[in-house]
Amino acid sequence: MNNVNNLRIRYFLACMMAAVLGYASPTIAASDPPDFVCTFPSGFACNGFDLQIEGWYDKQHIKEFKDKNGFVRTLSAGTGSALRYTNINTGETFSTKSNGAVNHTTYNPDGSSTLKLMGHNLVILFPTDFPPGPSTTLYMGRVVISIDTSGNYTVQEESGKKTDICAAVSQ
């Protein structure tokens, strides 16, 4: 499963900004080239097909600071990326516009971290995560995820509305 963690690390920075999204919307102009493209092989983000995510950046503010206990924290807030998800096998797409979200990450001394997501956020779970993926879910609410030192995610809590992106593009 080392390939899973390597893939997560390689796409993490580009796709982290993709984590802040909105509701389904056809507002992405075909003439505007995306700011980033991430392609996940079958079995990583969705079962049975490669999933491509194209993103168009919007306004996001990121601040890193230390809390009173000396822990490093990152706070990201604003409107994130408009996204287009594509099932590479069929060409079926699903789009989301930019919408508000807050991502709060606490980095622990042992190398693990806790990610608190509020608003509109995308969570991609791989086979090494819990619950095990592949799954790609758009949350509109709150999600708390612990990340171990190997980069594996464990969903601790979730609330609000969610959309299964794999199902949305599998038709």
PyMOL CGO cylinders between C-alpha atoms (Angstrom):
from pymol import cmd
from pymol.cgo import CYLINDER

trace = [
    CYLINDER, 0.00, 0.00, 0.00, 3.02, 2.30, -0.20, 0.3, 1, 1, 1, 1, 1, 1,
    CYLINDER, 3.02, 2.30, -0.20, 1.77, 3.43, -3.64, 0.3, 1, 1, 1, 1, 1, 1,
    CYLINDER, 1.77, 3.43, -3.64, -1.44, 4.66, -2.02, 0.3, 1, 1, 1, 1, 1, 1,
    CYLINDER, -1.44, 4.66, -2.02, 0.47, 6.89, 0.39, 0.3, 1, 1, 1, 1, 1, 1,
    CYLINDER, 0.47, 6.89, 0.39, 2.82, 8.11, -2.35, 0.3, 1, 1, 1, 1, 1, 1,
    CYLINDER, 2.82, 8.11, -2.35, -0.15, 9.02, -4.53, 0.3, 1, 1, 1, 1, 1, 1,
    CYLINDER, -0.15, 9.02, -4.53, -1.82, 10.84, -1.63, 0.3, 1, 1, 1, 1, 1, 1,
    CYLINDER, -1.82, 10.84, -1.63, 1.34, 12.90, -0.95, 0.3, 1, 1, 1, 1, 1, 1,
    CYLINDER, 1.34, 12.90, -0.95, 1.89, 13.74, -4.62, 0.3, 1, 1, 1, 1, 1, 1,
    CYLINDER, 1.89, 13.74, -4.62, -1.65, 15.03, -5.11, 0.3, 1, 1, 1, 1, 1, 1,
    CYLINDER, -1.65, 15.03, -5.11, -2.16, 16.43, -1.62, 0.3, 1, 1, 1, 1, 1, 1,
    CYLINDER, -2.16, 16.43, -1.62, -1.04, 20.00, -2.26, 0.3, 1, 1, 1, 1, 1, 1,
    CYLINDER, -1.04, 20.00, -2.26, -2.86, 20.41, -5.56, 0.3, 1, 1, 1, 1, 1, 1,
    CYLINDER, -2.86, 20.41, -5.56, -6.00, 18.69, -4.38, 0.3, 1, 1, 1, 1, 1, 1,
    CYLINDER, -6.00, 18.69, -4.38, -6.13, 20.27, -0.93, 0.3, 1, 1, 1, 1, 1, 1,
    CYLINDER, -6.13, 20.27, -0.93, -7.38, 23.45, -2.51, 0.3, 1, 1, 1, 1, 1, 1,
    CYLINDER, -7.38, 23.45, -2.51, -9.92, 21.32, -4.33, 0.3, 1, 1, 1, 1, 1, 1,
    CYLINDER, -9.92, 21.32, -4.33, -11.33, 20.32, -0.97, 0.3, 1, 1, 1, 1, 1, 1,
    CYLINDER, -11.33, 20.32, -0.97, -13.34, 23.51, -0.64, 0.3, 1, 1, 1, 1, 1, 1,
    CYLINDER, -13.34, 23.51, -0.64, -16.27, 23.36, -3.03, 0.3, 1, 1, 1, 1, 1, 1,
    CYLINDER, -16.27, 23.36, -3.03, -19.91, 24.02, -3.72, 0.3, 1, 1, 1, 1, 1, 1,
    CYLINDER, -19.91, 24.02, -3.72, -23.12, 22.58, -5.03, 0.3, 1, 1, 1, 1, 1, 1,
    CYLINDER, -23.12, 22.58, -5.03, -23.64, 21.14, -8.49, 0.3, 1, 1, 1, 1, 1, 1,
    CYLINDER, -23.64, 21.14, -8.49, -23.40, 23.90, -11.09, 0.3, 1, 1, 1, 1, 1, 1,
    CYLINDER, -23.40, 23.90, -11.09, -22.80, 24.12, -14.85, 0.3, 1, 1, 1, 1, 1, 1,
    CYLINDER, -22.80, 24.12, -14.85, -21.03, 27.50, -14.45, 0.3, 1, 1, 1, 1, 1, 1,
    CYLINDER, -21.03, 27.50, -14.45, -17.52, 26.34, -15.38, 0.3, 1, 1, 1, 1, 1, 1,
    CYLINDER, -17.52, 26.34, -15.38, -16.72, 27.82, -18.78, 0.3, 1, 1, 1, 1, 1, 1,
    CYLINDER, -16.72, 27.82, -18.78, -15.35, 25.29, -21.25, 0.3, 1, 1, 1, 1, 1, 1,
    CYLINDER, -15.35, 25.29, -21.25, -12.94, 27.93, -22.59, 0.3, 1, 1, 1, 1, 1, 1,
    CYLINDER, -12.94, 27.93, -22.59, -11.24, 28.51, -19.23, 0.3, 1, 1, 1, 1, 1, 1,
    CYLINDER, -11.24, 28.51, -19.23, -8.35, 26.09, -18.74, 0.3, 1, 1, 1, 1, 1, 1,
    CYLINDER, -8.35, 26.09, -18.74, -8.26, 24.57, -15.23, 0.3, 1, 1, 1, 1, 1, 1,
    CYLINDER, -8.26, 24.57, -15.23, -5.69, 25.77, -12.69, 0.3, 1, 1, 1, 1, 1, 1,
    CYLINDER, -5.69, 25.77, -12.69, -4.97, 22.14, -11.76, 0.3, 1, 1, 1, 1, 1, 1,
    CYLINDER, -4.97, 22.14, -11.76, -5.85, 18.60, -12.80, 0.3, 1, 1, 1, 1, 1, 1,
    CYLINDER, -5.85, 18.60, -12.80, -5.63, 15.50, -10.57, 0.3, 1, 1, 1, 1, 1, 1,
    CYLINDER, -5.63, 15.50, -10.57, -6.26, 12.02, -11.95, 0.3, 1, 1, 1, 1, 1, 1,
    CYLINDER, -6.26, 12.02, -11.95, -6.78, 9.10, -9.60, 0.3, 1, 1, 1, 1, 1, 1,
    CYLINDER, -6.78, 9.10, -9.60, -6.45, 5.56, -10.98, 0.3, 1, 1, 1, 1, 1, 1,
    CYLINDER, -6.45, 5.56, -10.98, -9.35, 3.13, -10.61, 0.3, 1, 1, 1, 1, 1, 1,
    CYLINDER, -9.35, 3.13, -10.61, -9.47, 1.76, -7.08, 0.3, 1, 1, 1, 1, 1, 1,
    CYLINDER, -9.47, 1.76, -7.08, -8.04, 4.88, -5.40, 0.3, 1, 1, 1, 1, 1, 1,
    CYLINDER, -8.04, 4.88, -5.40, -10.84, 7.49, -5.48, 0.3, 1, 1, 1, 1, 1, 1,
    CYLINDER, -10.84, 7.49, -5.48, -13.60, 5.45, -7.18, 0.3, 1, 1, 1, 1, 1, 1,
    CYLINDER, -13.60, 5.45, -7.18, -14.12, 1.76, -7.89, 0.3, 1, 1, 1, 1, 1, 1,
    CYLINDER, -14.12, 1.76, -7.89, -14.11, 0.66, -11.52, 0.3, 1, 1, 1, 1, 1, 1,
    CYLINDER, -14.11, 0.66, -11.52, -12.93, 3.86, -13.23, 0.3, 1, 1, 1, 1, 1, 1,
    CYLINDER, -12.93, 3.86, -13.23, -10.27, 6.57, -13.19, 0.3, 1, 1, 1, 1, 1, 1,
    CYLINDER, -10.27, 6.57, -13.19, -11.52, 9.83, -11.69, 0.3, 1, 1, 1, 1, 1, 1,
    CYLINDER, -11.52, 9.83, -11.69, -10.20, 13.15, -12.95, 0.3, 1, 1, 1, 1, 1, 1,
    CYLINDER, -10.20, 13.15, -12.95, -10.68, 16.33, -10.94, 0.3, 1, 1, 1, 1, 1, 1,
    CYLINDER, -10.68, 16.33, -10.94, -10.16, 19.70, -12.64, 0.3, 1, 1, 1, 1, 1, 1,
    CYLINDER, -10.16, 19.70, -12.64, -10.15, 22.84, -10.53, 0.3, 1, 1, 1, 1, 1, 1,
    CYLINDER, -10.15, 22.84, -10.53, -10.45, 26.59, -10.96, 0.3, 1, 1, 1, 1, 1, 1,
    CYLINDER, -10.45, 26.59, -10.96, -9.13, 28.52, -7.92, 0.3, 1, 1, 1, 1, 1, 1,
    CYLINDER, -9.13, 28.52, -7.92, -11.16, 31.14, -6.14, 0.3, 1, 1, 1, 1, 1, 1,
    CYLINDER, -11.16, 31.14, -6.14, -10.44, 33.15, -2.98, 0.3, 1, 1, 1, 1, 1, 1,
    CYLINDER, -10.44, 33.15, -2.98, -8.91, 31.16, -0.12, 0.3, 1, 1, 1, 1, 1, 1,
    CYLINDER, -8.91, 31.16, -0.12, -6.96, 32.56, 2.82, 0.3, 1, 1, 1, 1, 1, 1,
    CYLINDER, -6.96, 32.56, 2.82, -4.46, 30.32, 4.62, 0.3, 1, 1, 1, 1, 1, 1,
    CYLINDER, -4.46, 30.32, 4.62, -2.80, 31.15, 7.92, 0.3, 1, 1, 1, 1, 1, 1,
    CYLINDER, -2.80, 31.15, 7.92, -0.33, 29.06, 9.90, 0.3, 1, 1, 1, 1, 1, 1,
    CYLINDER, -0.33, 29.06, 9.90, 0.23, 29.75, 13.61, 0.3, 1, 1, 1, 1, 1, 1,
    CYLINDER, 0.23, 29.75, 13.61, 1.17, 28.14, 16.94, 0.3, 1, 1, 1, 1, 1, 1,
    CYLINDER, 1.17, 28.14, 16.94, -1.46, 27.74, 19.63, 0.3, 1, 1, 1, 1, 1, 1,
    CYLINDER, -1.46, 27.74, 19.63, -0.87, 28.43, 23.34, 0.3, 1, 1, 1, 1, 1, 1,
    CYLINDER, -0.87, 28.43, 23.34, 0.48, 24.86, 23.77, 0.3, 1, 1, 1, 1, 1, 1,
    CYLINDER, 0.48, 24.86, 23.77, 2.99, 25.28, 20.94, 0.3, 1, 1, 1, 1, 1, 1,
    CYLINDER, 2.99, 25.28, 20.94, 1.12, 23.09, 18.44, 0.3, 1, 1, 1, 1, 1, 1,
    CYLINDER, 1.12, 23.09, 18.44, 1.30, 24.22, 14.82, 0.3, 1, 1, 1, 1, 1, 1,
    CYLINDER, 1.30, 24.22, 14.82, -2.11, 24.85, 13.29, 0.3, 1, 1, 1, 1, 1, 1,
    CYLINDER, -2.11, 24.85, 13.29, -3.25, 25.80, 9.82, 0.3, 1, 1, 1, 1, 1, 1,
    CYLINDER, -3.25, 25.80, 9.82, -6.50, 27.62, 9.15, 0.3, 1, 1, 1, 1, 1, 1,
    CYLINDER, -6.50, 27.62, 9.15, -7.88, 27.92, 5.64, 0.3, 1, 1, 1, 1, 1, 1,
    CYLINDER, -7.88, 27.92, 5.64, -11.08, 29.87, 5.01, 0.3, 1, 1, 1, 1, 1, 1,
    CYLINDER, -11.08, 29.87, 5.01, -12.92, 31.46, 2.12, 0.3, 1, 1, 1, 1, 1, 1,
    CYLINDER, -12.92, 31.46, 2.12, -14.33, 30.21, -1.13, 0.3, 1, 1, 1, 1, 1, 1,
    CYLINDER, -14.33, 30.21, -1.13, -12.43, 27.40, -2.72, 0.3, 1, 1, 1, 1, 1, 1,
    CYLINDER, -12.43, 27.40, -2.72, -12.19, 25.94, -6.15, 0.3, 1, 1, 1, 1, 1, 1,
    CYLINDER, -12.19, 25.94, -6.15, -14.89, 25.33, -8.70, 0.3, 1, 1, 1, 1, 1, 1,
    CYLINDER, -14.89, 25.33, -8.70, -14.44, 21.68, -9.69, 0.3, 1, 1, 1, 1, 1, 1,
    CYLINDER, -14.44, 21.68, -9.69, -15.33, 19.33, -12.49, 0.3, 1, 1, 1, 1, 1, 1,
    CYLINDER, -15.33, 19.33, -12.49, -15.21, 15.58, -11.83, 0.3, 1, 1, 1, 1, 1, 1,
    CYLINDER, -15.21, 15.58, -11.83, -14.91, 13.28, -14.84, 0.3, 1, 1, 1, 1, 1, 1,
    CYLINDER, -14.91, 13.28, -14.84, -15.29, 9.52, -15.15, 0.3, 1, 1, 1, 1, 1, 1,
    CYLINDER, -15.29, 9.52, -15.15, -12.42, 8.90, -17.57, 0.3, 1, 1, 1, 1, 1, 1,
    CYLINDER, -12.42, 8.90, -17.57, -14.04, 5.68, -18.90, 0.3, 1, 1, 1, 1, 1, 1,
    CYLINDER, -14.04, 5.68, -18.90, -17.40, 7.21, -19.87, 0.3, 1, 1, 1, 1, 1, 1,
    CYLINDER, -17.40, 7.21, -19.87, -16.79, 10.96, -20.03, 0.3, 1, 1, 1, 1, 1, 1,
    CYLINDER, -16.79, 10.96, -20.03, -19.64, 11.54, -17.54, 0.3, 1, 1, 1, 1, 1, 1,
    CYLINDER, -19.64, 11.54, -17.54, -19.05, 14.75, -15.54, 0.3, 1, 1, 1, 1, 1, 1,
    CYLINDER, -19.05, 14.75, -15.54, -20.33, 16.45, -12.40, 0.3, 1, 1, 1, 1, 1, 1,
    CYLINDER, -20.33, 16.45, -12.40, -19.44, 20.06, -11.55, 0.3, 1, 1, 1, 1, 1, 1,
    CYLINDER, -19.44, 20.06, -11.55, -19.43, 22.17, -8.41, 0.3, 1, 1, 1, 1, 1, 1,
    CYLINDER, -19.43, 22.17, -8.41, -19.06, 25.91, -8.04, 0.3, 1, 1, 1, 1, 1, 1,
    CYLINDER, -19.06, 25.91, -8.04, -16.92, 27.70, -5.44, 0.3, 1, 1, 1, 1, 1, 1,
    CYLINDER, -16.92, 27.70, -5.44, -18.53, 27.90, -2.03, 0.3, 1, 1, 1, 1, 1, 1,
    CYLINDER, -18.53, 27.90, -2.03, -17.46, 28.66, 1.51, 0.3, 1, 1, 1, 1, 1, 1,
    CYLINDER, -17.46, 28.66, 1.51, -15.56, 26.34, 3.79, 0.3, 1, 1, 1, 1, 1, 1,
    CYLINDER, -15.56, 26.34, 3.79, -13.14, 26.31, 6.68, 0.3, 1, 1, 1, 1, 1, 1,
    CYLINDER, -13.14, 26.31, 6.68, -10.34, 23.75, 7.03, 0.3, 1, 1, 1, 1, 1, 1,
    CYLINDER, -10.34, 23.75, 7.03, -8.54, 23.63, 10.38, 0.3, 1, 1, 1, 1, 1, 1,
    CYLINDER, -8.54, 23.63, 10.38, -5.52, 21.34, 10.76, 0.3, 1, 1, 1, 1, 1, 1,
    CYLINDER, -5.52, 21.34, 10.76, -3.67, 20.65, 14.01, 0.3, 1, 1, 1, 1, 1, 1,
    CYLINDER, -3.67, 20.65, 14.01, -0.22, 19.05, 13.66, 0.3, 1, 1, 1, 1, 1, 1,
    CYLINDER, -0.22, 19.05, 13.66, 0.74, 16.79, 16.56, 0.3, 1, 1, 1, 1, 1, 1,
    CYLINDER, 0.74, 16.79, 16.56, 4.33, 16.31, 17.82, 0.3, 1, 1, 1, 1, 1, 1,
    CYLINDER, 4.33, 16.31, 17.82, 4.31, 12.62, 16.77, 0.3, 1, 1, 1, 1, 1, 1,
    CYLINDER, 4.31, 12.62, 16.77, 3.69, 13.55, 13.11, 0.3, 1, 1, 1, 1, 1, 1,
    CYLINDER, 3.69, 13.55, 13.11, -0.02, 12.77, 13.11, 0.3, 1, 1, 1, 1, 1, 1,
    CYLINDER, -0.02, 12.77, 13.11, -2.64, 15.49, 12.60, 0.3, 1, 1, 1, 1, 1, 1,
    CYLINDER, -2.64, 15.49, 12.60, -6.34, 16.25, 12.98, 0.3, 1, 1, 1, 1, 1, 1,
    CYLINDER, -6.34, 16.25, 12.98, -8.32, 17.86, 10.18, 0.3, 1, 1, 1, 1, 1, 1,
    CYLINDER, -8.32, 17.86, 10.18, -11.61, 19.62, 10.93, 0.3, 1, 1, 1, 1, 1, 1,
    CYLINDER, -11.61, 19.62, 10.93, -13.63, 20.54, 7.85, 0.3, 1, 1, 1, 1, 1, 1,
    CYLINDER, -13.63, 20.54, 7.85, -16.69, 22.78, 7.93, 0.3, 1, 1, 1, 1, 1, 1,
    CYLINDER, -16.69, 22.78, 7.93, -18.80, 23.94, 5.02, 0.3, 1, 1, 1, 1, 1, 1,
    CYLINDER, -18.80, 23.94, 5.02, -18.35, 22.43, 1.54, 0.3, 1, 1, 1, 1, 1, 1,
    CYLINDER, -18.35, 22.43, 1.54, -15.45, 19.97, 1.43, 0.3, 1, 1, 1, 1, 1, 1,
    CYLINDER, -15.45, 19.97, 1.43, -14.30, 17.04, -0.64, 0.3, 1, 1, 1, 1, 1, 1,
    CYLINDER, -14.30, 17.04, -0.64, -12.94, 13.93, 1.11, 0.3, 1, 1, 1, 1, 1, 1,
    CYLINDER, -12.94, 13.93, 1.11, -11.25, 11.17, -0.87, 0.3, 1, 1, 1, 1, 1, 1,
    CYLINDER, -11.25, 11.17, -0.87, -10.73, 7.96, 1.08, 0.3, 1, 1, 1, 1, 1, 1,
    CYLINDER, -10.73, 7.96, 1.08, -8.21, 5.38, -0.15, 0.3, 1, 1, 1, 1, 1, 1,
    CYLINDER, -8.21, 5.38, -0.15, -8.20, 1.63, 0.61, 0.3, 1, 1, 1, 1, 1, 1,
    CYLINDER, -8.20, 1.63, 0.61, -5.80, 2.23, 3.54, 0.3, 1, 1, 1, 1, 1, 1,
    CYLINDER, -5.80, 2.23, 3.54, -8.20, 4.67, 5.23, 0.3, 1, 1, 1, 1, 1, 1,
    CYLINDER, -8.20, 4.67, 5.23, -11.08, 4.07, 7.64, 0.3, 1, 1, 1, 1, 1, 1,
    CYLINDER, -11.08, 4.07, 7.64, -13.69, 3.54, 6.54, 0.3, 1, 1, 1, 1, 1, 1,
    CYLINDER, -13.69, 3.54, 6.54, -11.76, 1.98, 3.66, 0.3, 1, 1, 1, 1, 1, 1,
    CYLINDER, -11.76, 1.98, 3.66, -12.14, 3.54, 0.23, 0.3, 1, 1, 1, 1, 1, 1,
    CYLINDER, -12.14, 3.54, 0.23, -12.19, 4.03, -2.55, 0.3, 1, 1, 1, 1, 1, 1,
    CYLINDER, -12.19, 4.03, -2.55, -14.72, 6.78, -2.06, 0.3, 1, 1, 1, 1, 1, 1,
    CYLINDER, -14.72, 6.78, -2.06, -15.02, 10.42, -3.05, 0.3, 1, 1, 1, 1, 1, 1,
    CYLINDER, -15.02, 10.42, -3.05, -17.58, 12.39, -1.05, 0.3, 1, 1, 1, 1, 1, 1,
    CYLINDER, -17.58, 12.39, -1.05, -18.65, 16.02, -1.10, 0.3, 1, 1, 1, 1, 1, 1,
    CYLINDER, -18.65, 16.02, -1.10, -19.63, 17.03, 2.43, 0.3, 1, 1, 1, 1, 1, 1,
    CYLINDER, -19.63, 17.03, 2.43, -21.80, 20.04, 3.18, 0.3, 1, 1, 1, 1, 1, 1,
    CYLINDER, -21.80, 20.04, 3.18, -21.49, 20.22, 6.95, 0.3, 1, 1, 1, 1, 1, 1,
    CYLINDER, -21.49, 20.22, 6.95, -18.78, 19.10, 9.35, 0.3, 1, 1, 1, 1, 1, 1,
    CYLINDER, -18.78, 19.10, 9.35, -16.18, 16.32, 9.12, 0.3, 1, 1, 1, 1, 1, 1,
    CYLINDER, -16.18, 16.32, 9.12, -13.37, 15.49, 11.57, 0.3, 1, 1, 1, 1, 1, 1,
    CYLINDER, -13.37, 15.49, 11.57, -10.53, 13.30, 10.29, 0.3, 1, 1, 1, 1, 1, 1,
    CYLINDER, -10.53, 13.30, 10.29, -7.45, 12.03, 12.09, 0.3, 1, 1, 1, 1, 1, 1,
    CYLINDER, -7.45, 12.03, 12.09, -4.39, 11.44, 9.93, 0.3, 1, 1, 1, 1, 1, 1,
    CYLINDER, -4.39, 11.44, 9.93, -1.74, 9.00, 11.18, 0.3, 1, 1, 1, 1, 1, 1,
    CYLINDER, -1.74, 9.00, 11.18, 1.99, 9.32, 10.59, 0.3, 1, 1, 1, 1, 1, 1,
    CYLINDER, 1.99, 9.32, 10.59, 1.70, 7.21, 7.40, 0.3, 1, 1, 1, 1, 1, 1,
    CYLINDER, 1.70, 7.21, 7.40, -0.93, 9.58, 5.95, 0.3, 1, 1, 1, 1, 1, 1,
    CYLINDER, -0.93, 9.58, 5.95, -3.90, 7.27, 6.49, 0.3, 1, 1, 1, 1, 1, 1,
    CYLINDER, -3.90, 7.27, 6.49, -7.23, 8.96, 7.22, 0.3, 1, 1, 1, 1, 1, 1,
    CYLINDER, -7.23, 8.96, 7.22, -9.76, 7.91, 9.87, 0.3, 1, 1, 1, 1, 1, 1,
    CYLINDER, -9.76, 7.91, 9.87, -13.11, 9.69, 9.75, 0.3, 1, 1, 1, 1, 1, 1,
    CYLINDER, -13.11, 9.69, 9.75, -13.94, 10.50, 13.38, 0.3, 1, 1, 1, 1, 1, 1,
    CYLINDER, -13.94, 10.50, 13.38, -17.25, 12.28, 12.86, 0.3, 1, 1, 1, 1, 1, 1,
    CYLINDER, -17.25, 12.28, 12.86, -19.45, 13.67, 10.11, 0.3, 1, 1, 1, 1, 1, 1,
    CYLINDER, -19.45, 13.67, 10.11, -22.68, 15.62, 9.99, 0.3, 1, 1, 1, 1, 1, 1,
    CYLINDER, -22.68, 15.62, 9.99, -24.71, 17.41, 7.36, 0.3, 1, 1, 1, 1, 1, 1,
    CYLINDER, -24.71, 17.41, 7.36, -25.49, 16.59, 3.75, 0.3, 1, 1, 1, 1, 1, 1,
    CYLINDER, -25.49, 16.59, 3.75, -23.17, 14.54, 1.54, 0.3, 1, 1, 1, 1, 1, 1,
    CYLINDER, -23.17, 14.54, 1.54, -22.95, 13.64, -2.15, 0.3, 1, 1, 1, 1, 1, 1,
    CYLINDER, -22.95, 13.64, -2.15, -21.27, 10.50, -3.48, 0.3, 1, 1, 1, 1, 1, 1,
    CYLINDER, -21.27, 10.50, -3.48, -19.20, 11.84, -6.41, 0.3, 1, 1, 1, 1, 1, 1,
    CYLINDER, -19.20, 11.84, -6.41, -18.41, 8.33, -7.73, 0.3, 1, 1, 1, 1, 1, 1,
    CYLINDER, -18.41, 8.33, -7.73, -22.14, 7.60, -8.02, 0.3, 1, 1, 1, 1, 1, 1,
    CYLINDER, -22.14, 7.60, -8.02, -22.75, 11.00, -9.64, 0.3, 1, 1, 1, 1, 1, 1,
    CYLINDER, -22.75, 11.00, -9.64, -20.33, 10.25, -12.51, 0.3, 1, 1, 1, 1, 1, 1,
    CYLINDER, -20.33, 10.25, -12.51, -20.86, 6.49, -12.84, 0.3, 1, 1, 1, 1, 1, 1,
    CYLINDER, -20.86, 6.49, -12.84, -23.98, 6.64, -15.03, 0.3, 1, 1, 1, 1, 1, 1,
]
cmd.load_cgo(trace, "trace")
